[in-house]
Amino acid sequence: LKIIETIIKPVIDGVTDMSIGVRGNRMQRIAKFSALLSGERALKRELWDQLPNYYKKKFRIETGLNKYAKHYGKGFIYHLFDDYFQTLKEVKYGFIKGFKQRMLMYWDVYLAYITFQIFHYPTKKNKLPLYIIQILFSFLIIGLSLIFIGLGTRAGFNYLWDFGKKILQTNPNQSFIHVLMKIVKDISHNSFKIIGLGLLGFGFLFLLFNIIALFRWSKNYKNKNFKK
C-alpha cells in the first residue's frame, strides 16, 4: 500500500504527469534506461489520450509514455523501492524461453524508440542548421565507408600497403606511419570490408533519419507548428 501511495501521490498533486516505481533488482539499479521501463506507474489520463495508438501495444507502451511525458508534458519522476523485486524472465520461464521473451521485449522497445525519434520527436524552429549539418555528416560517413570498402578489396589493400611503404622509404622516421602499417599488417582486407559495410549501413540510416526530420521540419514551418 505504501508503494502504491508513493507512486500515485505526485500525479494526484500535479507535480508530474507520470510517476514510475522502480524495482530493487540489480539490473534495475545498474541500467537506468531498463529501470524506467517498469510497468508500475501512475499517469494522467491526458497523457494516455495523447499517446498514439502505435505505442499502446506490448512493450512499446512504457517507451512511448516516457517519451511523450518528457517531450510533450510535465515530464516524469521515479522512485526506487529496495525491498520490491521481480522474478527474471529466464528464471520464471526457463532460460531459452525467458531469453527469447527478453529479446522480443527489447525489440519492441527499440521499435518504439526509433519510431518516436523519426516521426514524433518535437521539432523546433532553430533545428534547420542542425539537420543540414547532420545530412552533410551522413554523406561524409558514406564516403568514408566507400573508402573502407575499397580497401577491403585485394587491390585496394595492396595499394594502401604500397603507399605506406613509399612514405617510409622517403621518411623512415614517420612513427605514425609505422603504427598504421602495423595495424594494416595485423588485420585482413576483409576486416576493412566489414567496417565499410557497417559504416555504409549506419550512414544511410542516419541520412534517412535526417531527411525525414527535415521533411517534418519543413511541414511544421509551413503550418507554423513548432514546439517552443
C-alpha positions, 0 to 999 in steps of 0.5 A: 500500500505504501508503494502504491501511495508513493507512486500515485501521490505526485500525479494526484498533486500535479507535480508530474504527469507520470510517476514510475516505481522502480524495482530493487533488482540489480539490473534495475539499479545498474541500467537506468534506461531498463529501470524506467521501463517498469510497468508500475506507474501512475499517469494522467489520463491526458497523457494516455489520450495523447499517446498514439495508438502505435505505442499502446501495444506490448512493450512499446507502451512504457517507451512511448509514455516516457517519451511523450511525458518528457517531450510533450508534458510535465515530464516524469519522476521515479522512485526506487523501492529496495525491498520490491523485486521481480522474478527474471524472465529466464528464471520464471520461464526457463532460460531459452524461453525467458531469453527469447521473451527478453529479446522480443521485449527489447525489440519492441522497445527499440521499435518504439524508440526509433519510431518516436525519434523519426516521426514524433520527436518535437521539432523546433524552429532553430533545428534547420542548421542542425539537420543540414549539418547532420545530412552533410555528416551522413554523406561524409560517413558514406564516403568514408565507408566507400573508402573502407570498402575499397580497401577491403578489396585485394587491390585496394589493400595492396595499394594502401600497403604500397603507399605506406611503404613509399612514405617510409622509404622517403621518411623512415622516421614517420612513427605514425606511419609505422603504427598504421602499417602495423595495424594494416599488417595485423588485420585482413582486407576483409576486416576493412570490408566489414567496417565499410559495410557497417559504416555504409549501413549506419550512414544511410540510416542516419541520412534517412533519419535526417531527411525525414526530420527535415521533411517534418521540419519543413511541414511544421514551418509551413503550418507554423507548428513548432514546439517552443 
